[in-house]
Amino acid sequence: MIPAYFINLDKDTDRLQHIQGVLSEIFLPEHIHRISGVAHKEGKHGCRLAHIRAHVQAISHGHPYYLICEDDLTPLVGDSKEISQYIQDSISSKPSLVLFEQAEGIESTVRMHQSEVHPQLYRILGGGKGTGCYLCSRKFGIKLIELWTRVTKRHIDYSWQQLWETNDVYFHRPQLFIQRAGYSNQNDVDWRASQRPFDWEYTPSK
C-alpha cells in the first residue's frame, strides 16, 4: 500500500485526532505520516508551503506514488477496504495525479470526460477546485514543487491546473472524500460548511 501524508497545523489537535482515525482505517500505521502545517498570516501561502513540504518529504523517501491529504477530510465511501482498493486500482493506470476530493459547485465549470484508461477515472482538464486529497506520482510531484515555488500569488487550488492539460490528471468516480464542516484556516473564511459531493448527474439549465 502506498504511504499517506496528511497536513496538520500544530494548533489543530482535534483535527489531528480526526484524520488519524480516518486514515488508520485505510492505511497501516507505518504508512501514515504527519506533515506539520505552515502557519502564515495569509492562509493560501501556508497551504502552498505545507503542500510543498509534503511532496518534498514523500519524494525524499523514494515513493513512486503517494497520497497527500488535508486534515478535515471525511470518507464518502463507507467501506475502508473499498477505498484502499480504489486507490490501488488508480495506480495501475499510471496517472500523474488522481483527485479523490473536490470542492462543491464545480459542475458548471469543470472540463472533464470519462477516460479510456479506466472506467472510474475521468480525465480532468480544468475547472476543478480542491487539494483536499490526491494521489500523486513522484514525477508529477517534482513538477508541482517547481510550480508552487515559482507561482506564489495564486491559491494552489487554481495554480496547479496549469499542468493538467499536459499531464495525466483524473478525478475519481466515485468521489472518495469530502471536507467536513468546521472552522477554516483560510483568511477569507471563518467556518466551512460540510461540502456537497460532486453531482455526476448534473445537467446545465437552459
C-alpha positions in Angstrom: 0.0 0.0 0.0 1.2 3.5 -0.8 2.0 6.0 2.0 -0.3 8.7 3.1 0.9 12.2 4.1 -1.5 14.4 5.9 -1.1 18.1 6.6 -1.9 19.4 10.1 -1.2 22.6 12.0 0.3 22.1 15.5 -2.7 24.0 17.0 -5.3 21.8 15.4 -5.2 18.9 17.8 -8.9 18.0 17.2 -8.3 17.7 13.5 -5.2 15.6 14.2 -7.3 13.1 16.1 -10.0 13.1 13.4 -7.7 12.5 10.4 -5.6 9.8 12.2 -8.9 8.0 12.8 -9.9 8.3 9.2 -6.6 7.2 7.7 -6.0 4.4 10.2 -9.0 2.6 8.8 -7.4 2.6 5.3 -3.6 2.6 5.8 -1.2 0.7 8.0 0.2 2.8 10.9 3.7 2.8 9.5 2.4 4.2 6.2 0.7 7.3 7.7 2.9 10.4 8.1 2.0 13.8 9.6 3.3 16.9 7.9 3.4 19.9 10.2 1.3 22.7 8.6 2.7 26.1 8.0 1.2 29.0 10.0 1.1 32.1 7.9 -0.9 35.4 8.1 -2.3 34.5 4.7 -3.8 31.1 4.7 -3.2 30.5 1.0 0.6 30.8 1.5 0.6 28.5 4.4 -1.3 26.0 2.4 1.1 26.2 -0.6 4.2 25.9 1.6 2.7 22.9 3.5 1.8 21.0 0.3 5.4 21.7 -1.0 6.7 20.3 2.3 4.6 17.2 2.0 5.8 16.5 -1.6 9.5 17.1 -0.6 9.2 14.5 2.2 7.4 11.9 0.1 9.8 12.3 -2.8 12.8 12.2 -0.5 11.6 8.8 0.8 11.7 7.5 -2.8 8.0 6.7 -3.2 6.8 6.3 -6.9 3.3 7.2 -5.7 1.9 8.7 -2.5 -1.3 10.2 -1.1 -1.4 13.8 0.2 -4.4 15.0 2.2 -5.6 17.7 4.5 -6.8 17.1 8.0 -10.5 17.9 7.6 -11.5 15.0 5.3 -14.3 12.6 5.9 -14.9 9.5 3.7 -17.9 9.3 1.3 -17.4 5.6 0.7 -18.3 3.6 3.8 -16.0 0.6 3.4 -12.3 1.3 4.1 -11.2 -1.8 2.2 -13.1 -0.5 -0.9 -11.4 2.9 -0.6 -8.0 1.2 -0.4 -8.8 -0.9 -3.5 -9.9 2.2 -5.4 -6.6 3.9 -4.6 -4.6 0.8 -5.7 -6.6 0.4 -8.9 -6.0 4.0 -9.8 -2.2 3.5 -9.7 -2.5 0.7 -12.3 -3.3 3.4 -14.9 0.0 5.2 -14.2 -1.6 8.6 -13.7 0.2 11.8 -12.9 -2.4 12.8 -10.4 -5.8 11.5 -9.3 -8.2 13.7 -7.3 -10.2 12.0 -4.7 -11.8 15.2 -3.3 -13.3 18.3 -4.9 -15.0 21.4 -3.6 -18.7 21.8 -4.3 -20.3 23.8 -7.1 -17.8 23.0 -9.9 -20.3 21.1 -12.1 -20.9 24.0 -14.4 -17.3 25.0 -14.9 -15.3 21.7 -14.9 -13.8 20.4 -18.1 -13.8 16.6 -17.8 -14.7 13.5 -19.7 -14.6 9.7 -19.0 -11.2 8.4 -19.8 -10.2 5.3 -21.8 -7.6 4.1 -19.3 -10.0 3.2 -16.5 -13.8 3.4 -16.2 -13.6 5.1 -12.8 -11.1 7.8 -13.8 -12.4 10.9 -15.5 -9.8 13.0 -17.4 -10.0 16.5 -15.9 -8.5 19.4 -17.9 -9.6 22.4 -15.7 -12.3 24.0 -13.7 -11.8 21.9 -10.6 -11.2 23.2 -7.1 -9.6 21.5 -4.1 -6.4 20.0 -2.9 -8.0 18.0 0.0 -6.9 14.5 -1.1 -5.0 13.4 -4.1 -2.8 10.6 -5.4 0.4 11.9 -6.9 3.3 10.3 -8.9 6.9 11.2 -7.9 7.5 12.7 -11.4 4.4 15.0 -11.1 5.2 15.9 -7.5 8.5 17.4 -8.7 6.6 19.5 -11.2 4.3 20.7 -8.5 7.1 21.7 -6.2 8.7 23.8 -9.1 5.3 25.4 -10.0 4.3 26.3 -6.4 7.8 27.6 -5.7 7.6 29.9 -8.7 3.9 30.8 -8.7 3.2 32.3 -5.3 0.3 34.7 -5.6 -2.4 32.3 -6.7 -4.0 29.7 -4.4 -2.7 26.2 -5.3 -6.4 25.1 -5.9 -6.0 27.1 -9.2 -2.3 27.3 -10.0 -1.8 23.6 -10.4 -4.4 23.4 -13.1 -1.8 24.9 -15.4 -0.3 21.4 -15.6 -3.5 19.4 -16.0 -3.8 19.5 -19.8 -0.3 18.3 -20.5 -0.3 15.6 -17.8 -2.5 12.6 -17.0 -4.8 14.1 -14.4 -8.0 12.4 -13.3 -11.0 12.8 -11.0 -12.1 9.5 -9.4 -15.7 8.3 -9.6 -17.0 7.7 -7.0 -15.6 10.6 -5.1 -13.9 9.1 -2.1 -13.6 12.0 0.3 -15.1 15.4 1.2 -14.3 18.3 3.5 -16.3 18.0 6.7 -17.9 21.0 8.4 -15.6 23.0 10.7 -13.5 26.1 11.2 -11.2 27.2 8.4 -7.6 28.2 8.4 -8.1 30.4 5.4 -8.2 34.2 5.9 -11.4 34.8 3.9 -13.4 32.0 5.5 -14.2 31.6 9.2 -16.4 28.5 9.1 -16.8 26.0 6.2 -20.0 24.0 6.0 -19.9 20.4 5.0 -19.2 20.2 1.3 -21.7 18.7 -1.1 -20.3 15.9 -3.2 -19.9 16.3 -7.0 -23.2 15.7 -8.8 -22.4 13.2 -11.5 -25.9 13.6 -12.9 -25.7 17.4 -13.3 -27.1 18.9 -16.5 -26.8 22.6 -17.2 -30.1 24.5 -17.1 -31.2 26.0 -20.4 
